């Protein structure tokens, strides 16, 4: 009888280990699949592909609107830029919102893209 009880304990321990490993793998997958969790440079490179440097103010506005990112006058960052709310993700423990700021020169041509992360502290 002791042997079958030990076998049950070993089997239960294996299931627990498998459950923990599966949970960790799922969590890693969730984190890796969310592009907003990637580095600022990676996000900028992606945005530069769809809004290349030198794009007009109007073209970038259209792209931001088409993607649902456009948020005029977000954060009061001035008039010669476009801001876009790229989305949010659950940080630990706060929600993180990722903001893109497209900056333009005096000729209304795109010169820079900045990425800001706003942490919602409740």
SERO-4910 file (N, C-alpha, C, O; in steps of 0.05 Angstrom, whole numbers):
BEGIN
 pado doro    nc1    nc2    nc3   cac1   cac2   cac3    cc1    cc2    cc3    oc1    oc2    oc3
  Unk    A     16    -24      0      0      0      0     17     25      0     10     45    -12
  Unk    A     40     24     14     58     47     14     67     54    -14     70     77    -21
  Unk    A     73     33    -29     83     38    -56     63     52    -74     70     71    -88
  Unk    A     38     45    -72     18     58    -89     14     87    -80      9    105    -96
  Unk    A     16     92    -54     14    119    -44     38    136    -53     34    160    -60
  Unk    A     61    124    -53     85    139    -63     83    144    -93     91    165   -102
  Unk    A     72    125   -107     68    128   -136     49    151   -142     53    167   -160
  Unk    A     28    153   -126      9    175   -129     22    202   -123     17    221   -138
  Unk    A     38    203   -103     52    228    -96     71    236   -119     72    259   -126
  Unk    A     85    216   -130    103    222   -152     88    232   -176     96    251   -190
  Unk    A     65    219   -182     49    227   -205     38    255   -201     38    271   -219
  Unk    A     29    261   -177     19    288   -170     41    309   -174     36    330   -184
  Unk    A     65    302   -164     88    321   -166     94    326   -196    100    349   -203
  Unk    A     93    305   -213     98    309   -241     77    327   -254     84    345   -269
  Unk    A     52    324   -246     30    341   -257     34    370   -248     30    388   -264
  Unk    A     43    374   -224     47    401   -214     70    414   -229     68    437   -237
  Unk    A     92    400   -233    115    410   -248    106    416   -277    113    437   -288
  Unk    A     91    398   -289     82    403   -317     64    428   -318     65    443   -337
  Unk    A     47    431   -298     29    454   -297     44    480   -295     38    500   -308
  Unk    A     64    480   -278     81    504   -274     96    511   -300     97    534   -308
  Unk    A    108    490   -312    123    494   -337    104    505   -359    111    523   -373
  Unk    A     81    493   -361     61    502   -382     53    531   -377     51    546   -395
  Unk    A     48    538   -352     40    565   -345     62    585   -352     56    607   -363
  Unk    A     87    579   -346    109    596   -353    111    599   -383    116    622   -393
  Unk    A    109    578   -398    111    579   -427     88    596   -439     93    611   -458
  Unk    A     64    593   -428     42    609   -438     47    639   -432     42    656   -449
  Unk    A     56    645   -408     62    673   -401     84    685   -419     81    707   -429
  Unk    A    105    669   -425    126    679   -443    114    683   -471    121    703   -484
  Unk    A     97    666   -480     84    669   -506     67    694   -507     68    708   -528
  Unk    A     52    700   -487     35    724   -486     52    749   -488     46    767   -502
  Unk    A     74    749   -472     91    772   -472    105    776   -499    106    798   -509
  Unk    A    114    754   -511    129    755   -536    111    763   -559    120    776   -579
  Unk    A     85    756   -558     67    762   -580     57    791   -581     47    799   -602
  Unk    A     59    805   -559     48    832   -559     70    851   -569     90    856   -555
  Unk    A     67    863   -593     87    881   -603     92    906   -587    113    918   -589
  Unk    A     73    914   -570     77    938   -554     97    933   -532    108    953   -521
  Unk    A    102    909   -525    122    902   -504    150    903   -515    170    901   -500
  Unk    A    153    905   -541    180    906   -553    194    932   -547    181    951   -537
  Unk    A    219    934   -554    235    958   -547    225    982   -563    212    979   -584
  Unk    A    231   1006   -553    223   1030   -567    235   1031   -595    222   1039   -614
  Unk    A    260   1022   -598    273   1022   -624    259   1004   -644    256   1010   -667
  Unk    A    250    981   -634    235    962   -652    209    974   -661    201    972   -684
  Unk    A    195    987   -643    169   1001   -650    175   1023   -669    160   1026   -689
  Unk    A    196   1039   -665    203   1061   -683    208   1050   -711    199   1061   -731
  Unk    A    224   1028   -713    230   1017   -739    205   1009   -754    203   1013   -778
  Unk    A    186    997   -739    161    989   -752    145   1013   -762    135   1013   -784
  Unk    A    145   1034   -745    130   1059   -753    144   1073   -777    130   1084   -793
  Unk    A    171   1071   -778    185   1084   -800    179   1070   -826    181   1083   -848
  Unk    A    173   1045   -825    166   1030   -850    139   1040   -861    136   1042   -886
  Unk    A    121   1047   -844     94   1056   -854     92   1086   -855     74   1097   -868
  Unk    A    110   1100   -841    111   1130   -842    140   1138   -845    152   1146   -825
  Unk    A    151   1136   -869    180   1141   -873    187   1171   -867    170   1189   -870
  Unk    A    212   1175   -859    222   1202   -855    217   1218   -881    221   1208   -903
  Unk    A    209   1243   -877    203   1260   -900    173   1259   -908    165   1275   -925
  Unk    A    158   1241   -896    129   1240   -902    116   1267   -894    126   1280   -876
  Unk    A     94   1273   -907     81   1298   -900     63   1295   -875     56   1273   -868
  Unk    A     58   1317   -863     40   1318   -840     13   1305   -846      3   1289   -830
  Unk    A      2   1311   -869    -23   1300   -878    -22   1270   -882    -41   1255   -874
  Unk    A      0   1260   -894      3   1231   -898      4   1216   -872     -8   1195   -868
  Unk    A     20   1226   -853     23   1213   -827     -4   1214   -812    -11   1194   -799
  Unk    A    -18   1236   -813    -44   1238   -800    -63   1217   -811    -77   1204   -796
  Unk    A    -63   1214   -838    -80   1194   -850    -73   1165   -841    -91   1150   -835
  Unk    A    -47   1159   -839    -39   1133   -830    -48   1129   -801    -59   1108   -794
  Unk    A    -43   1149   -784    -50   1146   -756    -80   1143   -752    -89   1127   -736
  Unk    A    -96   1157   -768   -125   1155   -767   -134   1127   -777   -151   1115   -764
  Unk    A   -122   1118   -799   -130   1091   -809   -124   1069   -790   -139   1049   -789
  Unk    A   -103   1072   -774    -97   1051   -754   -111   1055   -727   -109   1038   -709
  Unk    A   -126   1077   -725   -140   1083   -700   -122   1093   -678   -129   1092   -654
  Unk    A    -99   1104   -685    -80   1114   -666    -83   1144   -660    -75   1153   -639
  Unk    A    -93   1158   -679    -93   1187   -679   -106   1198   -654   -130   1192   -648
  Unk    A    -91   1214   -639   -102   1227   -615    -92   1256   -614    -70   1261   -603
  Unk    A   -107   1274   -627    -97   1301   -629    -92   1314   -602   -107   1311   -583
  Unk    A    -70   1329   -601    -63   1345   -578    -59   1328   -552    -62   1339   -530
  Unk    A    -53   1303   -555    -48   1286   -532    -23   1297   -517     -3   1302   -529
  Unk    A    -26   1300   -491     -4   1308   -473      6   1336   -479     26   1344   -468
  Unk    A     -8   1352   -495      0   1380   -499     28   1383   -509     43   1400   -500
  Unk    A     36   1366   -528     64   1365   -538     70   1386   -560     90   1383   -574
  Unk    A     53   1405   -564     58   1426   -584     42   1422   -609     24   1405   -610
  Unk    A     48   1438   -629     31   1438   -653     44   1425   -677     30   1417   -695
  Unk    A     71   1422   -677     84   1411   -701     90   1382   -697    112   1372   -705
  Unk    A     71   1368   -686     74   1339   -683     46   1326   -684     26   1339   -681
  Unk    A     47   1300   -687     22   1284   -686     27   1263   -664     48   1251   -663
  Unk    A      7   1259   -647     10   1239   -626    -10   1216   -632    -32   1221   -643
  Unk    A     -1   1192   -625    -18   1169   -629    -17   1150   -606      5   1143   -597
  Unk    A    -40   1141   -597    -41   1121   -576    -40   1094   -590    -60   1085   -602
  Unk    A    -17   1081   -588    -13   1055   -602    -27   1032   -588    -32   1011   -600
  Unk    A    -33   1036   -562    -47   1015   -547    -35   1012   -520    -17   1027   -512
  Unk    A    -45    993   -505    -37    988   -477    -32    959   -472    -41    942   -487
  Unk    A    -17    954   -451    -13    926   -442    -11    926   -412     -4    946   -400
  Unk    A    -16    903   -400    -15    901   -371     14    897   -363     26    876   -368
  Unk    A     24    917   -349     51    914   -337     48    902   -309     26    891   -303
  Unk    A     69    902   -294     68    891   -267     75    912   -247     99    918   -244
  Unk    A     57    924   -233     28    918   -232     11    937   -248    -14    934   -248
  Unk    A     23    957   -262      7    978   -274      3    974   -304     19    959   -317
  Unk    A    -18    986   -315    -22    986   -344     -4   1006   -357      0   1029   -348
  Unk    A      8    998   -380     27   1015   -395     14   1022   -421      5   1005   -436
  Unk    A     12   1048   -427      2   1058   -453     26   1067   -469     43   1082   -460
  Unk    A     27   1058   -494     49   1065   -512     40   1087   -531     20   1084   -545
  Unk    A     54   1109   -531     47   1133   -547     69   1137   -568     93   1136   -562
  Unk    A     61   1143   -593     80   1151   -613     77   1181   -618     55   1192   -617
  Unk    A     99   1195   -621     99   1223   -627    115   1227   -653    139   1222   -654
  Unk    A    101   1234   -674    114   1240   -700    120   1270   -700    102   1286   -697
  Unk    A    145   1277   -704    154   1305   -703    161   1315   -731    173   1300   -747
  Unk    A    154   1340   -737    157   1351   -764    173   1376   -763    175   1390   -743
  Unk    A    186   1382   -786    201   1407   -789    183   1429   -797    158   1426   -799
  Unk    A    194   1453   -802    178   1476   -810    164   1472   -837    144   1486   -842
  Unk    A    173   1454   -853    160   1448   -879    140   1426   -877    131   1416   -897
  Unk    A    133   1418   -852    114   1396   -847    122   1370   -858    106   1354   -869
  Unk    A    149   1364   -857    159   1338   -865    169   1323   -840    181   1335   -821
  Unk    A    163   1297   -839    170   1281   -815    200   1279   -812    215   1272   -830
  Unk    A    209   1286   -788    238   1286   -781    245   1267   -759    269   1259   -757
  Unk    A    226   1259   -743    232   1242   -720    207   1228   -710    185   1238   -713
  Unk    A    211   1204   -698    189   1190   -685    199   1184   -657    220   1172   -653
  Unk    A    183   1192   -637    190   1186   -609    169   1166   -598    146   1166   -607
  Unk    A    178   1149   -580    159   1131   -566    160   1138   -537    181   1140   -524
  Unk    A    135   1141   -526    132   1147   -497    116   1124   -485     98   1113   -498
  Unk    A    122   1118   -460    107   1098   -446     96   1111   -421    110   1121   -403
  Unk    A     69   1110   -419     56   1123   -396     46   1101   -378     30   1083   -386
  Unk    A     55   1102   -353     47   1081   -334     23   1091   -317     25   1112   -303
  Unk    A      1   1077   -318    -22   1084   -303    -20   1073   -274    -22   1049   -270
  Unk    A    -15   1091   -256    -11   1083   -228    -37   1084   -212    -38   1095   -190
  Unk    A    -57   1073   -223    -84   1070   -211   -101   1093   -217   -124   1094   -208
***
